[in-house]
Amino acid sequence: MAPVTGVSVPRGGKVGVPLLVTAGPQTPSGTYQVPVVFVAGQTTVRQVLQVHVVPPTGGPDLAITARATSSADETPAFPASAVADQDPKSRWSSPAADDAWVQLELPRATHLGSAVLHWQAAYAASYKLQASADGRTWTTVATVEDGSGGNETVRFDAPDAKFLRMQGVARATKYGYSLWGVELYAVAPADGAAQPPVAPPVTAPVTPPVTAPVESSGGTPGGAPGGGQQPDGQAGVPAPTTPPPPAPTPSATTAGPTPQPTGTPSKQPERP
């Protein structure tokens, strides 16, 4: 926290002083009391700041995979599902009750770290964000007591959360709560990078046995009368239907070179 210099306070007046409080990367999530001291001449002012430390977030919006339900919908035209349907023209609206709520159920438990609430004109003056692993036992992970509507980003630390609920406390208008949509984001990995997918095991291909060709007495390459070994060196494959070559003359002293198998050698897979 860097010191601030050159601040002038008029007699009997007030002045705002910007402060930058930074938490180290290994700082556990939680609420911390940070003492602050202001010194002006012979005057010393001491205050304590309440600082909330939360983990960084990242990745895609998880709300698009969630199922939304609510305590009640104002009418069928404003259903709870509207907060996760990615349609900017649809919205959820509750009856005029301070304790109304809307919640998102994810496909699986996730370490959640932030939510973005897109309020319609009927917003909440105060509300809580609550997380649950089973939809029955709830833990308050964030409390907003000065809601201002519009687009509000709320940071928190909710491990193993399958449900996230906006629990209303007090309405800002005479109407119920109304949300255009809700976004949810998970806590980023400790190294700041996504985990690579696990590659499937690689099995080396099996090389078929190669039988060396045998030269017959009639001078035709092959290992059996009327057919014989194929040029690729694999036995048991029918011979092509092309006519056989003419037999050598009696004066020939050799039957020519012995054909070598031309099968394609096996290739080991490259490591990814």
Backbone bond lengths (Angstrom), bond angles and torsions (degrees), N, CA, C in turn:
res aa  C-N    CA-C-N  psi(-1)  N-CA   C-N-CA  omega(-1)  CA-C   N-CA-C  phi
1 M - - - 1.448 - - 1.527 107.45 -
2 A 1.338 116.12 110.82 1.460 120.48 -175.26 1.523 110.51 -77.98
3 P 1.335 117.66 141.35 1.467 119.85 178.20 1.523 111.04 -69.55
4 V 1.321 115.91 150.29 1.461 122.43 178.68 1.514 108.21 -107.18
5 T 1.319 116.75 130.36 1.466 121.01 -178.76 1.532 109.83 -121.18
6 G 1.327 115.75 161.37 1.458 121.00 174.29 1.508 114.76 74.05
7 V 1.325 118.77 32.00 1.457 122.16 178.73 1.520 109.12 -96.78
8 S 1.324 116.89 125.82 1.468 121.93 178.41 1.520 109.66 -108.00
9 V 1.323 115.61 131.83 1.463 121.59 179.88 1.523 108.18 -117.23
10 P 1.322 118.11 118.11 1.475 119.54 177.63 1.523 110.46 -66.91
11 R 1.327 115.46 151.93 1.443 120.10 -178.25 1.538 109.73 -59.84
12 G 1.308 115.69 127.12 1.453 120.90 -179.38 1.521 114.68 74.51
13 G 1.330 116.82 6.17 1.473 119.68 -177.55 1.509 112.96 -104.45
14 K 1.306 115.27 -175.75 1.463 122.48 178.67 1.522 109.05 -130.09
15 V 1.306 115.96 154.15 1.457 121.29 178.74 1.524 108.89 -146.65
16 G 1.296 116.26 143.51 1.457 121.06 176.98 1.513 110.92 -94.45
17 V 1.304 116.60 138.06 1.465 122.15 -178.86 1.518 108.63 -121.19
18 P 1.331 118.60 119.87 1.474 120.24 178.76 1.523 110.89 -72.06
19 L 1.313 115.13 139.37 1.461 121.64 176.68 1.520 109.26 -129.48
20 L 1.313 115.41 142.04 1.457 120.90 175.55 1.519 108.49 -115.26
21 V 1.313 116.36 116.40 1.465 122.07 179.05 1.517 107.34 -112.30
22 T 1.311 117.29 122.53 1.459 122.58 -176.82 1.528 110.22 -117.11
23 A 1.319 115.93 132.49 1.467 121.55 176.44 1.515 109.19 -101.22
24 G 1.320 115.82 137.32 1.456 120.39 178.77 1.513 111.77 -66.34
25 P 1.336 117.38 161.02 1.476 120.37 -176.68 1.521 114.18 -63.00
26 Q 1.314 118.62 -23.36 1.460 121.79 -178.60 1.531 112.45 -98.73
27 T 1.335 117.27 8.43 1.468 120.24 -179.00 1.523 110.01 -70.43
28 P 1.323 118.93 125.16 1.472 120.11 178.49 1.518 111.40 -65.43
29 S 1.318 115.99 150.53 1.462 120.15 176.10 1.523 109.70 -64.33
30 G 1.315 115.97 146.65 1.450 120.03 178.91 1.516 111.47 155.96
31 T 1.314 116.09 -174.55 1.464 123.42 179.47 1.523 108.88 -108.66
32 Y 1.334 116.37 129.22 1.455 122.06 -175.51 1.531 109.84 -122.16
33 Q 1.324 115.80 145.00 1.453 122.53 175.12 1.533 107.81 -97.66
34 V 1.340 116.49 116.90 1.469 121.57 -176.12 1.527 108.78 -112.28
35 P 1.350 118.79 112.99 1.472 120.44 178.70 1.529 110.91 -73.03
36 V 1.322 115.73 140.88 1.464 122.63 178.86 1.522 108.13 -128.97
37 V 1.323 116.75 135.65 1.462 122.23 -178.35 1.530 109.23 -123.01
38 F 1.324 116.79 127.21 1.464 122.88 174.20 1.527 107.94 -112.26
39 V 1.322 115.45 130.43 1.464 120.83 -179.06 1.522 108.23 -124.45
40 A 1.324 116.17 125.06 1.461 122.41 176.82 1.527 108.51 -134.63
41 G 1.321 115.29 101.24 1.466 119.44 -177.18 1.509 110.10 64.09
42 Q 1.334 115.38 -120.71 1.451 120.38 179.60 1.533 112.23 -92.42
43 T 1.339 115.93 4.09 1.466 119.97 -176.63 1.525 110.54 -103.30
44 T 1.314 116.58 131.91 1.463 122.90 177.91 1.522 109.20 -123.99
45 V 1.304 115.75 127.20 1.466 121.53 178.82 1.525 108.00 -116.97
46 R 1.317 115.02 126.89 1.462 120.25 -179.85 1.536 109.70 -115.16
47 Q 1.315 115.22 133.70 1.454 121.48 177.10 1.528 109.00 -138.52
48 V 1.327 115.12 164.48 1.465 121.32 178.26 1.523 108.34 -124.90
49 L 1.302 115.37 123.83 1.457 121.03 177.49 1.526 109.57 -94.22
50 Q 1.308 116.17 141.49 1.465 121.17 174.13 1.528 107.65 -100.31
51 V 1.312 116.28 115.20 1.466 122.16 -174.18 1.527 109.35 -114.62
52 H 1.315 115.55 129.69 1.468 121.19 177.16 1.527 108.80 -100.51
53 V 1.323 116.80 125.83 1.463 122.27 178.57 1.525 108.34 -105.80
54 V 1.330 115.47 124.94 1.466 121.12 -179.19 1.524 108.50 -129.46
55 P 1.341 117.86 156.04 1.465 120.38 -179.46 1.526 111.09 -76.25
56 P 1.336 117.70 158.30 1.462 120.82 176.67 1.526 110.86 -70.20
57 T 1.316 115.90 153.49 1.466 121.25 -179.32 1.523 110.06 -120.78
58 G 1.316 115.58 166.32 1.463 120.39 179.04 1.512 110.62 -176.02
59 G 1.314 115.26 -174.94 1.457 120.54 178.34 1.515 112.69 86.63
60 P 1.327 116.60 -172.87 1.466 121.26 -176.53 1.523 112.56 -78.25
61 D 1.318 115.17 167.29 1.460 121.78 175.10 1.531 108.25 -71.68
62 L 1.339 116.49 117.43 1.459 121.05 -176.84 1.525 112.93 -82.81
63 A 1.324 116.97 -12.14 1.461 119.41 -177.23 1.525 112.24 -65.83
64 I 1.330 116.85 -25.02 1.465 118.88 -177.96 1.527 111.67 -68.52
65 T 1.324 117.58 -15.51 1.465 121.12 178.20 1.525 111.72 -100.56
66 A 1.337 117.39 0.94 1.462 121.14 -172.34 1.531 111.79 -94.73
67 R 1.330 114.27 160.41 1.469 121.99 173.59 1.524 107.56 -106.97
68 A 1.322 116.36 128.26 1.461 121.31 -175.42 1.524 111.13 -103.98
69 T 1.331 115.51 137.83 1.471 122.88 173.83 1.521 107.54 -138.91
70 S 1.333 115.98 168.60 1.457 119.48 -177.30 1.521 110.41 -146.62
71 S 1.327 114.84 169.98 1.464 119.76 174.83 1.521 110.64 -66.65
72 A 1.328 116.98 -34.19 1.464 123.27 176.42 1.521 108.00 -174.83
73 D 1.326 116.24 153.00 1.457 122.02 174.96 1.522 108.64 -107.21
74 E 1.326 115.32 143.52 1.466 118.72 179.61 1.526 110.61 -59.03
75 T 1.331 116.94 -49.09 1.464 123.34 175.27 1.522 107.42 -147.53
76 P 1.345 118.48 164.88 1.468 119.78 175.74 1.526 113.45 -60.16
77 A 1.319 118.09 -18.01 1.462 120.63 179.44 1.527 112.54 -74.33
78 F 1.349 117.19 -15.57 1.465 121.30 -178.77 1.532 109.58 -126.59
79 P 1.346 117.64 67.91 1.472 120.72 -174.25 1.527 112.52 -79.41
80 A 1.310 115.11 162.09 1.463 120.63 177.65 1.523 111.88 -61.72
81 S 1.320 117.31 -32.48 1.468 120.74 -178.29 1.519 112.44 -58.97
82 A 1.331 117.81 -19.26 1.459 120.76 -177.76 1.527 112.78 -65.44
83 V 1.334 118.53 -22.72 1.468 119.36 -177.73 1.523 111.91 -73.80
84 A 1.340 117.74 -11.72 1.470 120.04 -177.90 1.518 112.45 -129.83
85 D 1.344 118.27 15.98 1.469 119.19 -176.30 1.520 113.66 -94.28
86 Q 1.343 117.73 1.68 1.464 123.08 178.24 1.528 113.15 62.73
87 D 1.309 117.07 17.13 1.465 121.31 178.56 1.527 108.36 -100.30
88 P 1.344 118.98 113.45 1.465 120.11 -176.84 1.523 113.72 -68.89
89 K 1.326 118.04 -10.32 1.462 120.69 -178.25 1.529 112.83 -97.70
90 S 1.313 117.09 -10.36 1.469 119.62 -179.88 1.524 109.50 -101.26
91 R 1.330 116.71 155.47 1.462 120.48 -179.69 1.518 110.29 -153.72
92 W 1.342 113.61 158.54 1.458 120.78 172.41 1.514 108.47 -97.93
93 S 1.322 116.16 141.86 1.456 121.30 175.62 1.519 108.62 -138.48
94 S 1.330 116.13 135.30 1.459 121.27 -178.71 1.515 110.42 -98.70
95 P 1.320 117.16 164.65 1.469 119.55 168.41 1.534 109.74 -62.57
96 A 1.304 116.56 166.73 1.469 121.30 -178.24 1.521 110.33 -76.57
97 A 1.338 115.60 78.86 1.470 121.74 -179.99 1.520 108.37 -141.37
98 D 1.338 115.86 132.79 1.467 119.69 -177.74 1.523 112.96 -64.80
99 D 1.333 117.34 -31.07 1.463 119.89 -174.28 1.527 113.28 -94.31
100 A 1.325 118.24 17.42 1.468 120.69 178.13 1.526 109.67 -67.53
101 W 1.321 115.61 154.93 1.463 119.79 -179.89 1.522 110.78 -146.65
102 V 1.341 115.02 161.08 1.458 123.15 172.03 1.520 106.52 -139.08
103 Q 1.328 116.71 143.03 1.462 119.59 -175.59 1.523 110.65 -138.63
104 L 1.329 114.77 157.14 1.458 123.14 177.47 1.519 108.83 -117.78
105 E 1.321 115.97 133.91 1.463 122.10 176.62 1.519 108.61 -111.30
106 L 1.328 116.15 118.95 1.464 121.96 -179.34 1.520 110.64 -84.17
107 P 1.337 117.62 158.84 1.465 120.26 178.16 1.525 113.15 -62.18
108 R 1.338 117.04 -29.49 1.470 121.01 -179.35 1.527 108.80 -150.41
109 A 1.318 115.53 160.99 1.465 120.37 179.36 1.528 110.09 -64.00
110 T 1.327 116.38 139.58 1.457 122.98 -175.09 1.526 109.07 -141.99
111 H 1.327 115.92 151.30 1.465 120.86 174.24 1.524 107.27 -84.86
112 L 1.331 116.24 97.30 1.463 121.78 -177.25 1.521 111.26 -86.27
113 G 1.350 115.39 148.29 1.455 119.32 -178.69 1.511 115.56 -133.78
114 S 1.332 118.67 -13.72 1.462 118.77 179.01 1.519 110.72 -161.20
115 A 1.338 114.32 155.92 1.464 122.21 175.73 1.517 107.89 -137.93
116 V 1.321 115.77 142.64 1.457 122.13 175.96 1.527 107.16 -116.74
117 L 1.322 116.45 118.84 1.459 121.93 -178.32 1.527 109.32 -105.82
118 H 1.321 115.64 125.72 1.459 121.59 -179.93 1.535 107.77 -105.02
119 W 1.330 114.95 99.43 1.456 121.02 -174.68 1.516 111.94 -84.77
120 Q 1.321 115.05 142.57 1.455 121.49 166.07 1.532 106.85 -81.13
121 A 1.313 119.06 -174.29 1.469 120.84 -177.31 1.520 112.24 -60.53
122 A 1.329 117.63 -28.14 1.475 121.24 178.88 1.531 108.32 -90.10
123 Y 1.333 115.76 87.89 1.466 120.06 -174.98 1.526 110.56 -107.08
124 A 1.322 115.00 177.90 1.463 121.21 -179.55 1.524 109.52 -97.60
125 A 1.324 117.06 129.90 1.463 121.12 173.80 1.522 110.10 -73.50
126 S 1.317 116.98 -33.86 1.464 121.75 174.79 1.522 108.88 -148.53
127 Y 1.326 115.04 144.75 1.462 120.69 -178.62 1.522 109.10 -162.27
128 K 1.315 114.86 168.94 1.455 121.87 177.36 1.529 109.34 -123.49
129 L 1.311 115.74 149.03 1.456 121.42 168.34 1.522 107.00 -105.43
130 Q 1.320 115.95 125.35 1.459 121.49 -176.85 1.532 109.81 -122.97
131 A 1.318 115.42 141.95 1.461 121.66 -179.30 1.523 109.75 -117.19
132 S 1.335 114.82 153.09 1.463 119.97 179.30 1.517 109.09 -151.49
133 A 1.327 115.17 148.04 1.461 120.78 175.71 1.519 111.86 -90.80
134 D 1.352 117.15 -22.42 1.459 120.37 -174.89 1.523 114.01 -128.65
135 G 1.324 119.06 -1.41 1.452 121.38 -178.96 1.520 114.10 80.31
136 R 1.341 117.21 6.74 1.466 120.87 -179.99 1.534 112.18 -120.47
137 T 1.309 116.63 -43.12 1.461 121.46 179.01 1.525 108.57 -103.20
138 W 1.352 115.54 123.41 1.455 120.54 -172.66 1.524 111.58 -116.12
139 T 1.339 115.09 144.58 1.465 122.24 176.79 1.523 108.07 -124.70
140 T 1.328 115.96 129.08 1.465 119.82 177.15 1.523 109.31 -75.51
141 V 1.327 116.66 119.23 1.468 120.91 -177.91 1.519 112.03 -104.18
142 A 1.335 117.22 -14.22 1.470 120.61 177.47 1.523 108.96 -159.12
143 T 1.321 115.73 145.09 1.460 122.33 177.43 1.518 108.87 -127.81
144 V 1.328 115.61 126.64 1.464 121.33 178.54 1.524 107.30 -114.12
145 E 1.325 115.89 117.11 1.465 120.57 -176.81 1.522 112.84 -109.38
146 D 1.324 116.72 -3.50 1.467 120.46 -179.00 1.523 109.93 -133.48
147 G 1.337 116.47 49.16 1.449 120.63 -179.26 1.521 111.75 -59.20
148 S 1.337 115.38 139.29 1.464 120.07 -177.68 1.518 112.83 -123.02
149 G 1.331 117.13 7.00 1.453 120.21 178.84 1.521 112.36 76.04
150 G 1.310 115.31 -163.77 1.463 119.09 -178.02 1.520 111.12 67.50
151 N 1.323 115.84 -140.98 1.466 121.31 178.28 1.525 108.94 -102.84
152 E 1.317 116.09 112.53 1.458 121.10 -177.71 1.528 110.23 -113.14
153 T 1.327 115.90 125.80 1.464 121.89 175.32 1.523 108.30 -101.29
154 V 1.316 116.36 125.10 1.467 122.17 -178.51 1.524 107.52 -118.92
155 R 1.332 116.41 125.83 1.461 122.01 179.95 1.525 109.60 -101.51
156 F 1.342 115.90 146.28 1.458 121.29 -179.35 1.518 108.86 -163.32
157 D 1.311 117.03 -175.71 1.460 122.74 178.85 1.525 107.73 -136.51
158 A 1.342 116.56 103.75 1.465 121.26 -175.23 1.527 110.26 -129.04
159 P 1.343 117.28 86.59 1.472 119.29 177.96 1.529 111.21 -72.48
160 D 1.334 115.42 151.39 1.475 122.28 175.64 1.525 112.22 55.36
161 A 1.319 116.87 41.68 1.462 121.24 -179.09 1.529 110.04 -97.83
162 K 1.317 116.04 123.12 1.456 121.72 174.47 1.532 110.49 -103.57
163 F 1.325 116.03 -22.72 1.459 122.49 179.14 1.531 108.81 -124.80
164 L 1.328 116.71 142.97 1.451 121.33 169.34 1.526 107.56 -133.99
165 R 1.325 115.98 129.28 1.468 122.20 -174.15 1.528 110.58 -121.40
166 M 1.327 115.64 136.42 1.460 121.84 166.97 1.524 105.72 -93.23
167 Q 1.320 115.43 107.18 1.459 121.68 -179.05 1.525 108.78 -100.16
168 G 1.322 116.12 111.33 1.454 119.61 -179.35 1.514 112.38 -67.66
169 V 1.339 116.07 146.51 1.464 123.09 175.74 1.525 110.11 -118.62
170 A 1.332 117.27 -48.46 1.463 121.08 -179.77 1.522 109.36 -147.73
171 R 1.327 116.66 133.88 1.457 121.99 178.37 1.528 110.78 -81.36
172 A 1.324 114.89 149.55 1.464 119.82 176.73 1.516 111.46 -89.68
173 T 1.324 118.00 -14.31 1.462 122.45 -179.74 1.530 108.64 -132.22
174 K 1.311 115.26 179.11 1.460 119.44 178.66 1.530 112.31 -78.42
175 Y 1.328 115.71 -9.52 1.458 120.75 -179.42 1.530 110.04 -89.19
176 G 1.331 115.79 178.81 1.455 119.36 175.84 1.519 110.57 -77.25
177 Y 1.326 116.11 -171.38 1.467 120.99 175.36 1.527 109.03 -82.79
178 S 1.322 115.55 146.27 1.455 119.44 178.98 1.523 109.77 -142.75
179 L 1.330 116.05 126.79 1.465 122.75 -178.22 1.525 110.03 -125.69
180 W 1.338 114.98 132.12 1.467 119.31 172.30 1.530 110.87 -73.14
181 G 1.316 115.58 -35.53 1.459 119.33 -177.77 1.513 111.48 -175.91
182 V 1.335 115.34 166.85 1.463 123.48 177.53 1.526 107.79 -135.25
183 E 1.324 116.41 135.60 1.464 122.14 173.96 1.528 108.62 -112.27
184 L 1.333 116.05 144.89 1.462 121.76 177.98 1.527 109.45 -127.93
185 Y 1.343 115.87 138.35 1.462 120.26 -179.81 1.526 110.08 -132.89
186 A 1.323 114.53 142.42 1.463 121.20 -178.25 1.520 111.12 -86.61
187 V 1.318 115.44 161.66 1.462 121.59 174.18 1.517 108.73 -69.82
188 A 1.329 116.74 134.51 1.460 121.55 -179.27 1.524 110.02 -72.19
189 P 1.351 117.41 152.42 1.468 119.81 176.13 1.519 111.10 -58.45
190 A 1.333 115.83 158.45 1.463 120.95 -175.61 1.521 112.24 -59.76
191 D 1.353 116.90 -33.57 1.457 119.74 -178.81 1.517 112.55 -87.57
192 G 1.341 116.93 0.53 1.452 120.52 177.47 1.505 114.59 78.82
193 A 1.335 117.49 3.89 1.466 120.37 -178.80 1.513 109.48 -123.76
194 A 1.309 114.80 150.14 1.461 120.12 178.03 1.521 110.27 -69.91
195 Q 1.313 116.46 145.96 1.456 120.32 178.77 1.522 109.87 -73.56
196 P 1.346 118.21 132.84 1.462 119.16 179.85 1.520 110.70 -69.69
197 P 1.333 117.26 152.63 1.462 119.43 177.10 1.515 111.12 -66.85
198 V 1.315 116.40 151.66 1.454 121.63 179.60 1.517 108.82 -80.86
199 A 1.333 116.12 124.55 1.461 120.17 -179.15 1.520 110.01 -77.14
200 P 1.335 118.74 140.83 1.461 120.40 177.74 1.513 110.92 -67.82
201 P 1.346 118.72 154.21 1.467 120.50 179.23 1.513 110.99 -62.67
202 V 1.335 115.24 145.10 1.454 121.59 -179.67 1.520 108.95 -104.42
203 T 1.314 117.41 125.80 1.462 122.90 178.43 1.517 109.20 -107.91
204 A 1.331 116.20 126.98 1.461 119.42 -179.78 1.522 110.00 -66.83
205 P 1.349 117.94 139.00 1.471 119.94 179.51 1.523 111.40 -66.04
206 V 1.301 115.40 149.23 1.464 121.68 179.53 1.519 109.10 -86.97
207 T 1.337 116.36 126.34 1.462 120.71 -179.97 1.526 109.50 -84.02
208 P 1.348 118.18 122.67 1.470 119.50 179.84 1.519 110.50 -67.26
209 P 1.340 117.68 148.63 1.476 120.08 178.47 1.521 110.61 -65.13
210 V 1.321 115.17 143.19 1.464 121.63 179.62 1.519 108.43 -110.34
211 T 1.330 115.99 124.57 1.459 121.31 179.32 1.524 109.22 -97.54
212 A 1.334 116.36 124.44 1.459 119.51 -179.28 1.514 109.52 -66.59
213 P 1.335 117.19 136.54 1.472 119.74 179.81 1.524 111.46 -67.22
214 V 1.289 115.48 150.11 1.470 122.23 178.94 1.514 108.23 -116.90
215 E 1.309 116.48 131.72 1.463 121.60 -179.00 1.526 109.78 -80.19
216 S 1.321 114.99 124.27 1.468 119.21 -179.47 1.516 110.39 -84.56
217 S 1.335 114.49 165.57 1.470 119.79 -178.41 1.508 112.29 -69.65
218 G 1.331 116.84 -21.16 1.451 119.01 179.50 1.499 112.88 -84.10
219 G 1.330 118.40 -1.75 1.449 121.19 177.16 1.506 113.82 87.46
220 T 1.364 119.94 2.50 1.464 122.23 179.00 1.508 109.03 -94.10
221 P 1.343 119.78 124.45 1.464 119.95 179.10 1.517 109.57 -61.96
222 G 1.316 115.65 131.79 1.454 118.91 178.29 1.492 109.85 155.39
223 G 1.328 114.55 169.51 1.446 119.29 -177.13 1.508 111.77 -114.97
224 A 1.356 118.89 4.29 1.451 120.77 -179.36 1.507 108.49 -149.15
225 P 1.330 118.57 147.74 1.456 120.90 -179.69 1.523 110.61 -64.79
226 G 1.342 115.02 141.17 1.445 120.71 173.30 1.511 114.29 74.37
227 G 1.261 121.37 0.04 1.477 121.72 -179.78 1.488 108.83 -151.23
228 G 1.338 116.20 -95.02 1.449 119.62 172.55 1.505 113.27 100.33
229 Q 1.321 112.26 -173.99 1.464 120.69 -176.31 1.513 110.58 -73.56
230 Q 1.383 115.66 139.28 1.446 120.37 177.71 1.522 110.17 -80.78
231 P 1.357 117.40 157.36 1.464 119.13 -178.96 1.519 113.81 -58.31
232 D 1.365 118.86 -24.26 1.466 117.96 -179.51 1.506 113.11 -83.60
233 G 1.324 118.07 2.98 1.459 120.61 173.79 1.505 113.76 80.95
234 Q 1.338 120.06 10.28 1.452 120.80 -178.85 1.516 109.19 -106.58
235 A 1.329 115.77 126.44 1.450 120.19 -179.39 1.512 110.15 -78.72
236 G 1.351 115.49 156.58 1.447 120.44 173.76 1.512 113.83 90.15
237 V 1.330 119.76 -0.12 1.452 122.14 179.04 1.515 108.00 -96.59
238 P 1.325 120.26 129.41 1.464 121.37 -177.68 1.513 111.04 -58.06
239 A 1.336 115.77 144.39 1.455 121.60 179.65 1.511 109.56 -71.31
240 P 1.337 118.83 150.44 1.459 120.64 176.68 1.511 110.89 -63.06
241 T 1.305 115.62 159.66 1.473 121.24 -174.76 1.524 113.07 -85.24
242 T 1.331 118.01 8.57 1.465 119.94 178.02 1.519 109.42 -70.00
243 P 1.322 117.41 149.02 1.479 119.44 -178.66 1.520 111.47 -63.53
244 P 1.348 117.81 146.49 1.473 121.07 -179.37 1.525 110.18 -68.09
245 P 1.334 116.23 152.36 1.483 118.86 177.78 1.523 109.99 -67.75
246 P 1.335 116.06 155.25 1.483 119.12 179.38 1.514 111.76 -64.29
247 A 1.316 115.88 145.95 1.477 121.28 179.64 1.517 109.86 -68.28
248 P 1.353 116.73 145.72 1.477 118.91 179.16 1.532 111.63 -67.67
249 T 1.328 115.03 155.37 1.479 120.15 178.55 1.508 109.90 -72.20
250 P 1.365 117.80 158.19 1.485 119.86 -179.14 1.500 113.98 -60.31
251 S 1.339 117.19 -20.93 1.461 118.35 -176.79 1.512 112.76 -80.64
252 A 1.353 116.84 -9.09 1.466 118.75 -179.27 1.509 110.24 -68.08
253 T 1.309 116.52 134.95 1.463 120.90 -179.17 1.517 111.91 -97.59
254 T 1.335 116.26 -16.28 1.466 119.04 178.10 1.519 108.68 -135.67
255 A 1.269 115.41 158.29 1.466 121.11 179.34 1.520 111.64 -97.05
256 G 1.323 117.98 12.99 1.471 120.16 -179.86 1.518 110.59 89.38
257 P 1.262 114.20 173.43 1.486 118.06 -178.25 1.519 111.36 -68.90
258 T 1.289 113.32 146.95 1.467 119.21 178.20 1.521 109.50 -73.82
259 P 1.342 119.45 122.79 1.485 119.97 -179.50 1.520 111.11 -64.20
260 Q 1.314 113.38 141.12 1.463 119.77 178.65 1.524 109.40 -97.48
261 P 1.320 116.58 147.43 1.471 118.32 177.26 1.528 110.11 -62.57
262 T 1.301 115.46 136.64 1.469 121.35 -178.86 1.508 111.92 -112.25
263 G 1.325 118.99 23.02 1.480 120.74 179.64 1.525 111.57 -62.08
264 T 1.273 116.30 146.68 1.478 121.18 -179.70 1.529 109.47 -70.49
265 P 1.325 117.40 124.72 1.478 118.96 -179.25 1.516 110.49 -65.22
266 S 1.334 114.26 147.09 1.476 118.54 179.21 1.514 109.72 -66.88
267 K 1.307 115.23 143.75 1.459 122.25 -179.72 1.506 110.09 -114.56
268 Q 1.313 115.82 123.62 1.463 119.64 179.57 1.528 109.06 -69.93
269 P 1.310 118.12 138.62 1.466 119.17 179.25 1.517 111.11 -66.54
270 E 1.330 114.75 142.27 1.447 120.01 176.77 1.516 110.60 -76.44
271 R 1.276 115.10 144.80 1.480 117.88 176.64 1.518 108.91 -72.16
272 P 1.324 114.11 137.77 1.477 115.97 179.12 1.502 110.81 -64.92
